[in-house]
Amino acid sequence: MDKIGELGFSEEQGDLLEVAMNFCRDRSPIETVRGLLNDERGHDPSVWKEIGEMGWLGIAIPETYGGVGLSLAEAVPVAEAMGRYLLNTPFVSTTLAAQALLVGASEAHKQAWLPRLAAGEAATLALLEAESDWDLTAPACEAIPSDTTIRLTGIKRLVVDAAEASVIILSVSYERQAALVLLEAADLPDGAIRRETIVDETRRSYEIILDGIELPAERLLDLSLAPAALAHIHLSANLLAAADMSGANLALIDYTLDYLRTRTQFGKPIGAYQALKHPMVDAYVLYEQARSHVYSAAHCFDRQGEGEIATRMAKVAALDAYSEAGDRSIQFHGGFGFTYDCDAQLHRRRAIWHSAQTGDGAYHKRILGQLLLG
């Protein structure tokens, strides 16, 4: 455990970060982000196509399955760049679905789906339910065996990018144990997907009604691998969420500083006053600390024990820093900060979304206490 906190930044990460930052800056100015808030899909399909053509979806997929053959650590700078410019695409949900297949699927399932995801098809995960918490090992939705089929029951909620996905990997209870099931878009009857209203309006999230859906039994992923797959998915989601928040936090700080430099009061910029200057320095220090945690977690993600601790630390640090910067930005913008036209609102809502989706700070701190102190 003495290596926890070790920071590594590979040449591949540096190259991807530079390319991704330039791409996201050009494709996702804030005017475009706001223009997509009322769009049904919530993203630009042409941008998604470009992302697929650049090979980003195959970053963490082995070459055997048509991917680039790197690791999840190299997906981190892409997620950071997308957060920096609030670029919404199914990149994270597809990357996480690929991770679920890599850890939890049979060779046949990997051969069938991973090349398609690496080539640009969207996928997602359906893990959360109305009464669920962030422990993914006890889903209420069921897969009931019946001869050569399985019959699904229950409702999944907060399923990101479900309307775009060719395949949805969902968690179910199968004979009283957690399992994963492959659900293809063609399996969904009319009315099975309903768009939800969520706090982060840059994203698209859906409810999926599973009642009445019957699938071939081979759609059930390897039961013996399900616990490891669910644990891996959870940590992977938190790592990419921390990366997204790290990038978005810098954008938020820059946005706030621009306002403090241009808004004048009593004949000088309000940013000159210590009551505003010092909190912004604190916000930037928190950002730098959180970003270091993110890349430390990426560096040791695959190390047993160390990776989990570093990832949970990264999520806590990124969430605390982003939330603090959002609160200060809204406060410093005065009355305008509480209106929907203030971009700080987009960021504060995103922080709340990440807290609800993959675990808030208190949840991760509790688990960290158990891991570190026993």
N, C-alpha and C positions, 0 to 999 in steps of 0.2 A: 504493500500500500504506500510505500515511501515515494512512489513515482506519481501519485495523484497530483495534478497541477502542472505536470510536464507539458510544455507547449511545443507543438510542431506545426510547420506550415510548409507543405511540399511544393515543388516546382509546378506540379499539375494543378494544385489548388490556386497558385498565383496566376497561372495562365487562364484558368477558367474564370477566376474572379474578374480579371481585366476585361475579357471578352463579354462576360455576362453583364458587367456594369455598363459597358458601352451599349450593348443591345437593349437592356431594359431602360436606360436613359432615353434612347431614341424612340422606343416603341411605347413607352408608358409615361409621358409627361402628365402632370397632375390634371390637366384639362381632359385628357383621355380617360384617366381614372374616374373622374367625376361624370364624364359622359356615359360611362358604362354602368353607373349605379342603377339606372332604370332599364338597362338592357336585360332581356329575359335570360340570356346565356351568361351574362356577366363577364365575358371575355371576348377577345377578337379571335375568331377561328383562323385567320391568316397568320397571326402571331404564333398561335399554337402549332400550326403546320411548320412554320420556320423552326420552332424549337425541336420538333421531331426530326427535321432534316439536318439540324446541327448535331444530332446524336446525344443530346443532353439526357434523354429518357433512358439511354443505355449506359450511362456513366457507371452505375453500380450493378450492372448486369454482366456476368462473365461473357467472354468472347464466344464460348461454346454455344450460347443461346442468342447470338447476334448483337451482344452488347459491346461496350468499350473495354470492359474488364478492369475497371478501377474499383473503388469502394464507396461506401456511403459518405466517407470523409470528403470525397471530391464532389459530392452533391451539395455539400454545405455552402461553398461560395456562390453557387447558383441560387440557392434559397435565400442567401443573404442579399444578393443583388436584386432579386424579385421583391424582397421586403423593402429594400432601399427606395424603390420606385413604385411600390404598391401594385406591382404587376400581378394580376390574377390569371392563373392558368391551372389546368389539372396536373401540373408538374409534380407537386408534393404528393397528392393522392395516388398518382400513377407510380411514383417511385416507391411509396410505402406498400402498394399492392404487389409490386415486384419483389420487395423484401419478404413479404408474407409467403410468396411462392417459393423463393429461394430456400427459406428455412423450413417451411411446413408442407411442401407439396412433393408428390412423387415425381420421378423422372419423366413420366408420361405427361403429367400436367405442366411441368417446366418446359418441356419440348413444345407443347401445344401453345402456351401462352407467352412465355418470356420473349421470343422473337417478335411477336406482334406488338408487345408493349415497347420494346426497344425501337421498333420501326415507327412508333408514333400513335398507336391506339391508346385511348384513355382508359384508366381503370380506377377503382376506389375501394375503400374498406367500409363496411357497415358493422360497427362495434357497439355503439351506444344505444340505450333504450330509456324509456321514461323513468324507470326506477333504478337505473344502473349508476354505479360510481365509476371511478377510474381503475378499479380492479376488473380486468377483462376476463377473469377465469370463471365467472358465474353468470353467463347470459341467461335471460329468461326465455328468449325465443328458442323454439325447439325444431329439431329435425327428427321426425318419427319414422322409423324404418317400416317398410311394407313390401315384402317380397324383393323385387329388384329396384325399388324406388325409395325415395325419402320424401315425406310430406312436411312442408314448412308451416310453422305457426308463429304469430307474434308480429310486433311492429318495431322496426329499427328507426332511430331518429338521428338527426344531425349527420346525415350521410353526405359528405362533401362531393360535389361534381357528379352525383349519381345520374343525372340526365345526360351526361356526356360519355359515360363509361360503357365500354363494350363488355366488361366483366366486373362484377361486384363480389368481393370476398367478404363473406359475413360470418360472424361468430354465432354459434347455436349451442344448445344443450342436446347432446346425442347420447341416449342411454345414461343420463346423469353425469356426463363429463363434457367439458368444453371441447368444441370442435370447430373446424372451419369448413365452409362450403363455397363452391364456385357457383355463382348465379350469373348467367349471361343476360344481356339486355333483352334478347328475344324471349326469355322465360317470363318476363314481367307482363301480366295482363293489363288491359286498359284501366287506368285509375289506381294502379298500385303505387305510383310515385306522386307525391304531393310536395310542392315547394314550400319551404318553411320561411317564416320571417325571423331573421336572426339579427344580432346586434351589429355584426360586421357586414355592412351592406355591399362591400366590395366582393364578397364571396357568395356562392350559391350552395345552399344546403337543402336536403330533402328528407322527408319521411317515406319509408318504404313499408307497405303492408304485405306481409308474407303469407297470410292466411290463404289457403287454397292452392298454393304453388307446389307442384310435384316435380321432382327432378330424378334423373337416373342416379342410382346409388353410387356410381363412380365419381359423381361430383363432390362427394365427401373427401376432404383431404386426409392425409395420413393421421389417424388418431393419436399415434404415439408421439408425433412431432408437434401436436397442437399446443401444449404448454410452452415449449421453447419458442414456437412461432409467435404466440401472443405476447410473451415477454419481450421478444425482439422488436415486434411491431410497436409496442408501447414506448420503448426507449428510442427507437428510430424516429417516431413521431415527435417526441420531445426534443430530440437533437435538431431536427429541421425546423421546429417551431421556434427554438431559441435562436437559430440562425436568421430566420425571417424577422424576428423581433429586433435582433441586433442591427440588421440593415435598416429597418424602419425607424429605429431609435435615432440613428444619425440623421436621417431625413427630417425627423421631428425637431431635433436640436437645431439644425440649420434653418429650418422654417421659423423657429422662435427667435433665433439670433437675428435673422433678417428684419423681423418686426422690431426688436429692441434697438436695432441700429437706425431705423428710419422713423419710428414714432417719437415725437418730441414733446416735452413737457417742461414748462418754465425755461424755455430757450435752449434746451439741450436734449440729446437722445436719452430716452428713459433707460437704455442699457448702461448708461454711465453711473447710475445709482447703485450703491452697494447692495441694497435690498433685492435688486434683480440680478446684479452681476454675480454675486456669490452663489446663489442657487443654481445658476446656469453652469458655473464651474463644477459644482457638485454633480450636476446631471451628466456632464461630460466625463467626469472621473468614473461615475457608475457605468456609463456606456463602455469605456475602455476596459474596465474590469470585466464586465459581462462578455464583451467580445473575446477577451482572452480566455474566459471560461469555455466559450463555444468552441474555439479552435483546439483547446486542450482536450475537450471531450471528443472532438472529431479524431484527434491524434491517437487517443487510447480507447476508442469506442469498442474495438474487438477484443480488448483484454478483459478476461473474466474478472468480475469484481470491480476493478478500477474503472472500466467503461461505464458501468451503471452509476457509480458514485459521481464521476465527473459529469455525466449527462444530466443527472438530477441537479447537481450544483449549477450547471449552465442554465437550466430552465429557470431555476429560482432567481439567479442573478439577472438574466435577461428580462424576466417578467417584472422584477422589482425596479430595474433601471428604466424600462420602457414606461411603466405605469407612473413612476415619479416624474419623468420628463413630460408625459402627457398631462398630468395634473398641473405642473408648473406652467406649461404652455397655455392651457385654458385659463389659468389664473392671470397670467401676465397679459393676455389679450383682452382682459376686462370683459365688458358685456358682450363684445363680439365673439369672445372665446366660447360662450355658451350657445352660440347659434350654429346651425348646420353648415353655414358657409365657411366656417373656420376649419382649416385642414387638421388642426389638432383633434377635432372630433373624430375624424377617420382613424387616427392613430390610437386614441384612447379606447375606441370601440374594438379595435383589433387586439389590444392587450387583454381586454375582457374576454374576447372570443378564445384566445389562446389559453387563458386561465381555465375556462369552462371545458375546453375540448380535450386537453391532455393533462390536466391536473394543475391546481393552484399551488402557490408557494407553501402554504401550510401542509398540504398533502405530501409534497416532495420532502419538506423538512422533517416530517415525521418519519418517513422511510429512511432518510439519511441518518437520522438519529439511531435507528435500529441497525443500520449497516455499519456505522462508525463506532457505536458504543455497545452494541450487542444487547 
